[in-house]
Amino acid sequence: MPRQLVECVPNFSEGRDLAKVDAIVQAILAVPEVALLDREMDADHNRSVLTFVGPPAAVADAAFRAVERAVAIIDLTQHHGAHPRIGAADVVPFIPIEGVTLEECVKLAERLGAEIWSKLKVPVYLYESAARRPDRTNLENIRRGQFEALLQEMGTVPARDPDIGDPVCHPTAGAIVTGARKFLIAYNVNLNTPDLSIAKKIAKTIRFSNGGFRYVKSMGVMLASRNLAQVSINLTDFEQTPMHLVFETVRREAERYGVSVIGSEIVGLIPKKAIELSAEYFLRYENFRPELVLENRIAEALATRSGLSEFLDALASPAATPGGGSAAAAAAAMAAALGSMVTRLAKLDASSFEDDRRFFTEAADRDAEAFNLVMAAYKRPKAERAPFVEDALHGAAEVPLQVMERAHALQSRLHALEVPAKFGSDLAVAKSLVVAAFLGALENVKINLDSIQDAAFKDLVMTRMAVLK
């Protein structure tokens, strides 16, 4: 099955209290399949931007957990900052990265919105590709008047009614905007003036809604901590409207008003191609190709190697470890991972399967380490070898025995699992894998028992195995 990756870049209305942002980050990291790529805090904007990526269901789970935490700890009635906002968790976009369509991200946003309203009673607006009304494609239309206006107008002005939920603004968390979009670059240009009106004029010139560049949204904001005005920009398609074109236009417009650009900044992550396009423009390369970049060439050379291929290469090597015990544990880990997948797709609790997955993943390494200790014991001088070999063999039998016991319990849970028929093939594969894992671990227990001299230990192992029949 092709890899599926979705990026989520939620914006939270808190950029000054590190403890609160950390709490939101921990909520995201509670979902093991999700990787946090970046976190940005801005005290002037009083806003944080987090970036994480993972499989679609896991990303949606992490997004809800983050929103839930933000709603509990952020009070918009006490919030002041340069950036417009209507919610504690202000905007939560999903971006397709690999093996996922924009339409599938729309479905993720709709499911997240329904869950937020159902469990948190925070009304939800849908924007960009998920928008249900043309005027809500553009985020700035939804945020017009910000939280304070929304408190007064929701429920009385029909145009402000949410897409999901009752027209009742949450008293402290406001509302939430979620949707699906292509990759966006958040890019700010700083001017050497505290005159906010200049930044606003430049922003008006370059943004598409006022006749400027297609794929550009912009506004002027004040950076109080630096006493500078800033042109804050969102580029929604950097290939059609590249960064360098926008930067040069801001610079020229600034000169018209007698000020200059003193720097620019990227908020969050940026595709490498966007940097390459700007470098090519400013440096006037005559022979530039992306393959000429060292890191690109290295990444291309290593792209075919994954964690799985490296494990299989080690398994296929003439070395004694990893061997059958590690392979059995890996099979059980895959069974548990499939159990997690189908339970999440069926909207069930996957925590027990995730615990199993972690256990079996660690067991694959522990099995190899245990057998390495056996080989090290046999290398000891013959006169002192026996007790070390016996002790190492106990460990080499114990690891696959634990895999057997855990696989037996996993098998029972998989057979008891009831999911929609469309997930049946995945569940069937999980059941087959866990049987293979159990039988493989059994063979490893037996071969180690054959070499163990301790009768009491062997009896104990046989008793534990008998329970698993």
C-alpha positions in Angstrom: 0.0 0.0 0.0 1.5 3.4 -1.0 2.6 5.7 1.8 0.0 8.3 2.7 1.2 11.6 4.3 -0.8 14.6 5.3 0.6 17.8 6.8 -1.3 19.9 9.3 -0.3 23.5 10.2 -2.5 24.7 13.0 -2.3 28.3 14.2 -3.0 29.0 17.9 -3.7 32.3 19.5 -0.9 32.1 22.0 2.7 33.3 21.3 3.9 34.4 24.7 3.2 31.7 27.2 5.7 28.8 26.5 4.0 26.5 28.9 0.7 26.7 27.1 2.3 26.1 23.7 4.3 23.1 25.2 1.0 21.7 26.4 -0.5 21.8 22.9 2.7 20.2 21.5 2.5 17.4 24.0 -1.1 16.8 23.0 0.1 16.3 19.4 3.0 14.1 20.3 0.6 11.8 22.2 -0.2 10.3 18.8 2.8 8.1 18.0 2.6 8.0 14.2 2.8 11.8 14.0 6.1 13.7 13.6 6.3 17.3 14.8 8.4 19.1 12.1 8.4 22.7 13.4 7.1 25.1 16.0 7.1 28.9 15.8 6.1 31.4 18.5 5.7 35.1 17.9 5.1 37.5 20.8 4.1 40.5 18.7 1.6 38.5 16.7 0.8 36.5 20.0 0.5 33.4 17.8 2.1 30.0 17.4 2.3 27.9 14.3 2.9 24.2 14.6 3.7 21.8 11.8 3.3 18.1 12.0 2.9 15.2 9.5 1.8 11.6 9.4 -0.9 9.3 8.1 -4.3 10.9 7.5 -6.1 9.3 10.5 -3.3 10.0 12.9 -2.9 13.6 11.8 -6.6 14.2 12.3 -6.4 12.6 15.7 -3.5 14.8 16.7 -5.2 17.9 15.3 -8.3 17.2 17.5 -6.1 16.7 20.6 -4.3 19.9 19.9 -7.6 21.9 19.5 -9.0 20.3 22.6 -6.0 21.4 24.6 -6.1 24.9 23.2 -9.8 25.4 23.9 -9.1 24.4 27.5 -6.2 26.7 28.2 -6.5 29.8 25.9 -8.9 32.6 26.7 -9.5 34.9 23.8 -11.1 37.5 26.1 -7.6 38.1 27.5 -5.7 37.8 24.1 -4.1 40.8 22.4 -1.8 40.6 19.4 -1.0 42.0 16.0 -2.5 39.0 14.1 -6.2 38.7 13.3 -8.0 35.8 15.0 -11.4 34.4 15.7 -10.4 31.3 17.7 -8.1 29.9 20.4 -7.2 27.3 17.8 -7.7 29.8 15.0 -7.1 27.9 11.8 -6.3 24.2 11.2 -5.5 23.4 7.5 -4.7 19.9 6.1 -2.3 19.7 3.2 -1.8 16.6 1.0 1.9 15.6 0.8 2.1 12.1 -0.5 -0.5 9.4 -1.6 -3.4 11.7 -0.6 -5.6 13.9 -2.6 -6.9 17.4 -1.8 -10.4 16.0 -1.8 -9.4 13.4 0.9 -8.0 16.3 3.0 -11.4 18.1 2.6 -13.0 15.0 4.2 -10.5 15.1 7.0 -11.4 18.7 7.7 -15.1 18.0 7.7 -14.7 15.1 10.1 -12.5 17.2 12.4 -15.0 20.0 12.3 -17.9 17.6 13.2 -15.8 16.2 16.1 -14.9 19.6 17.4 -18.5 20.8 17.5 -19.8 17.5 18.9 -17.2 17.2 21.8 -16.1 20.8 22.4 -19.1 22.9 21.3 -16.9 25.3 19.3 -18.5 26.3 16.0 -16.6 25.6 12.9 -16.0 27.4 9.5 -14.7 25.6 6.5 -12.3 27.4 4.1 -10.2 27.1 1.0 -11.0 23.8 -0.8 -13.4 22.7 1.9 -15.4 25.9 1.7 -19.2 25.4 1.4 -19.8 29.0 0.3 -17.7 30.9 -2.3 -17.1 33.8 0.1 -15.5 31.5 2.7 -12.7 30.3 0.3 -10.7 33.3 1.5 -9.8 33.1 5.2 -9.7 36.9 5.6 -13.5 37.0 4.9 -14.2 34.6 7.7 -12.0 36.5 10.2 -13.3 40.0 9.4 -14.0 41.8 12.6 -12.1 39.1 14.6 -13.3 37.4 17.8 -14.9 40.5 19.3 -17.2 41.0 16.3 -18.0 37.4 16.0 -19.2 37.3 19.7 -21.7 40.0 18.8 -22.8 38.9 15.3 -22.9 35.1 15.5 -26.6 34.1 16.0 -27.9 37.5 14.9 -26.2 38.0 11.5 -27.0 35.0 9.3 -23.9 35.6 7.1 -21.8 34.8 10.2 -23.5 31.4 10.9 -20.9 28.6 11.1 -20.7 25.7 8.6 -20.7 23.1 11.4 -22.5 23.6 14.7 -25.1 26.0 16.1 -24.6 29.8 15.7 -23.3 30.2 19.2 -19.8 31.5 19.7 -17.7 29.8 22.4 -17.3 32.5 25.1 -13.5 32.0 25.5 -12.4 29.9 22.5 -14.4 31.7 19.8 -14.7 29.6 16.6 -12.4 27.5 14.5 -11.6 27.5 10.8 -10.5 24.3 9.2 -10.1 23.2 5.6 -7.8 21.8 3.0 -5.3 23.6 0.8 -2.1 23.3 -1.1 1.2 24.2 0.4 1.4 27.8 1.7 4.5 29.8 2.5 4.2 32.3 5.3 6.7 35.0 4.5 7.2 38.4 6.1 9.2 41.4 5.0 10.3 43.9 7.6 10.7 47.6 6.9 12.9 50.2 8.6 10.0 52.3 9.8 7.5 52.2 12.5 4.9 53.7 10.1 2.3 51.0 9.9 0.4 52.9 7.2 3.3 52.2 4.7 3.2 48.5 5.4 -0.6 48.5 4.9 -0.3 50.4 1.6 2.4 47.9 0.3 0.3 45.0 1.4 -2.7 46.4 -0.4 -0.6 46.8 -3.6 0.6 43.2 -3.7 -2.4 41.2 -2.6 -4.7 39.6 -5.2 -7.9 40.8 -3.6 -6.9 44.4 -4.4 -5.6 43.7 -7.9 -2.1 42.5 -7.0 -0.4 39.2 -7.5 -2.4 36.0 -7.9 -1.8 33.6 -5.0 -0.7 36.4 -2.6 -2.5 37.4 0.6 -1.0 40.2 2.7 -1.5 42.7 5.4 0.5 45.3 7.3 1.3 44.6 11.0 3.2 46.3 13.7 6.1 44.6 15.5 6.0 46.5 18.8 9.0 44.7 20.3 11.2 46.0 17.4 9.3 49.2 16.6 9.1 48.1 13.0 6.3 47.8 10.5 6.0 44.5 8.6 4.4 43.3 5.4 3.0 39.9 6.4 2.5 37.6 3.4 0.9 34.3 2.5 2.0 32.7 -0.8 -0.5 30.1 -1.8 1.3 28.9 -4.9 5.0 29.8 -4.9 5.6 28.3 -8.3 3.1 30.6 -10.0 4.0 33.7 -7.9 7.5 33.1 -6.5 9.0 34.6 -3.4 11.6 36.7 -5.2 9.0 38.4 -7.3 7.0 39.4 -4.2 10.2 40.4 -2.3 11.4 42.7 -5.1 8.0 44.3 -5.5 7.9 45.0 -1.7 11.4 46.5 -1.9 10.5 48.8 -4.8 7.2 49.9 -3.2 9.1 50.6 0.0 11.5 52.9 -1.9 8.6 54.8 -3.3 7.6 55.7 0.3 11.2 56.6 1.3 11.9 53.5 3.4 13.8 50.3 2.8 13.6 46.6 3.5 15.8 45.5 6.4 15.1 41.8 6.3 12.6 39.1 5.7 11.5 35.9 7.6 10.0 32.6 6.9 7.3 31.3 9.4 7.1 27.5 9.5 8.5 25.3 6.8 9.3 26.0 3.2 9.8 23.7 0.2 13.4 23.5 -1.0 12.3 24.4 -4.6 11.1 27.8 -3.4 14.6 28.6 -2.1 16.2 27.3 -5.3 13.9 29.5 -7.5 14.9 32.6 -5.5 18.6 31.7 -5.6 18.5 31.1 -9.3 16.8 34.5 -9.9 19.2 36.6 -7.7 22.4 34.8 -8.7 21.6 34.5 -12.4 22.9 30.9 -12.7 23.3 29.9 -16.3 23.5 26.1 -15.8 21.4 25.6 -12.6 19.6 22.3 -12.1 18.3 21.0 -8.8 20.6 17.9 -9.2 23.6 20.2 -8.8 22.7 20.8 -5.1 24.8 18.4 -3.0 22.0 17.7 -0.5 19.6 16.9 -3.4 21.9 14.4 -4.9 22.5 12.7 -1.5 18.8 12.6 -0.8 18.2 11.0 -4.2 20.8 8.4 -3.7 19.4 7.5 -0.3 15.7 7.8 -1.3 15.4 4.1 -2.1 16.6 3.0 1.3 14.0 3.0 4.1 14.0 1.6 7.6 12.3 -1.6 6.2 14.9 -2.1 3.5 17.7 -1.7 5.9 16.2 -4.2 8.3 15.7 -6.7 5.4 19.3 -6.1 4.2 20.4 -7.0 7.8 18.1 -10.0 7.9 19.5 -11.3 4.6 23.1 -10.8 5.5 25.3 -13.7 6.6 25.4 -12.4 10.1 23.6 -14.4 12.8 21.5 -11.4 13.9 19.0 -10.2 13.3 17.4 -13.6 12.7 14.1 -15.5 13.0 13.3 -14.2 16.4 13.5 -10.6 15.2 11.5 -11.4 12.1 8.8 -13.0 14.3 8.6 -9.8 16.4 8.5 -7.6 13.3 5.6 -9.7 12.0 3.8 -9.1 15.2 4.5 -5.4 15.1 3.0 -5.2 11.6 -0.1 -7.1 12.8 -0.5 -4.6 15.7 0.0 -1.7 13.3 -2.7 -3.0 11.1 -4.9 -3.4 14.1 -4.3 0.2 14.9 -5.1 1.3 11.4 -8.5 -0.6 11.1 -9.6 0.5 14.6 -8.8 4.2 13.8 -10.6 4.0 10.5 -13.6 2.5 12.3 -13.4 5.3 14.9 -12.5 2.9 17.7 -9.8 3.1 20.4 -6.4 2.0 19.1 -4.4 2.5 22.3 -4.0 -1.3 23.1 -2.7 -2.0 19.5 -0.3 0.9 19.8 1.1 -0.5 23.0 1.6 -3.8 21.3 3.3 -2.2 18.3 5.8 -0.5 20.6 6.4 -3.7 22.5 7.0 -5.9 19.4 9.2 -3.2 17.8 11.4 -3.2 20.8 11.3 -7.0 21.0 12.8 -7.2 17.5 15.9 -5.4 18.8 15.9 -7.2 22.1 15.9 -10.6 20.4 19.0 -9.7 18.4 20.7 -8.4 21.5 19.9 -11.5 23.5 21.4 -13.8 20.8 24.5 -11.6 20.6 25.0 -12.2 24.3 24.8 -16.0 23.7 27.5 -15.7 21.0 29.6 -13.6 23.3 29.2 -16.2 26.1 30.5 -18.9 23.8 33.6 -16.9 23.1 34.6 -17.0 26.8 37.4 -19.4 27.8 36.0 -23.0 27.9 36.7 -23.4 31.6 34.4 -20.5 32.7 32.0 -20.5 29.8 29.1 -22.7 31.0 27.3 -20.4 33.5 27.5 -17.5 31.1 26.1 -19.5 28.3 23.3 -20.8 30.5 22.4 -17.3 31.6 22.5 -16.0 28.1 20.4 -18.8 26.8 17.7 -18.0 29.4 17.5 -14.5 28.0 17.5 -15.8 24.4 14.5 -18.0 25.3 12.7 -15.3 27.4 12.4 -12.7 24.6 10.6 -14.9 22.1 8.5 -16.4 24.9 7.3 -12.9 25.7 6.6 -12.4 22.0 4.5 -15.6 22.0 2.5 -14.5 25.1 1.9 -11.0 23.7 1.1 -12.3 20.2 -1.4 -14.8 21.7 -3.2 -11.9 23.4 -3.0 -9.8 20.3 -4.5 -12.6 18.3 -7.5 -12.8 20.6 -8.1 -9.0 20.3 -7.9 -9.1 16.5 -10.4 -11.9 16.3 -12.8 -10.1 18.6 -12.5 -6.9 16.6 -15.6 -5.9 14.7 -15.0 -3.4 11.9 -16.8 -2.6 8.6 -16.4 -5.2 5.8 -14.3 -2.8 3.7 -11.5 -3.1 6.3 -11.8 -6.9 6.3 -8.8 -7.6 4.1 -6.5 -5.5 6.3 -7.7 -7.2 9.4 -7.3 -10.7 7.8 -3.6 -9.8 7.0 -3.1 -8.8 10.6 -4.6 -12.1 11.8 -2.3 -14.0 9.5 0.8 -12.1 10.5 0.2 -12.6 14.2 -0.1 -16.4 13.7 3.2 -16.4 11.8 4.7 -14.3 14.6 3.5 -16.7 17.2 4.8 -19.8 15.4 8.1 -18.1 14.6 8.6 -17.1 18.2 7.8 -20.7 19.2 10.5 -22.1 17.1 13.0 -19.7 18.7 11.9 -20.7 22.2 12.3 -24.4 21.4 15.7 -24.2 19.8 17.0 -22.3 22.9 15.4 -24.7 25.3 17.2 -27.6 23.6 20.5 -26.1 24.8 19.5 -25.1 28.3 20.5 -27.4 31.2 18.4 -25.8 34.0 15.5 -28.3 34.3 13.5 -26.0 36.6 13.7 -23.1 34.1 12.7 -25.4 31.3 9.7 -26.6 33.2 8.6 -23.0 33.9 8.9 -22.2 30.2 6.9 -25.3 29.2 4.2 -24.3 31.7 3.9 -20.8 30.3 3.8 -22.2 26.8 1.1 -24.7 27.7 -1.3 -21.9 28.6 -1.0 -20.6 25.1 -2.2 -23.7 23.3 
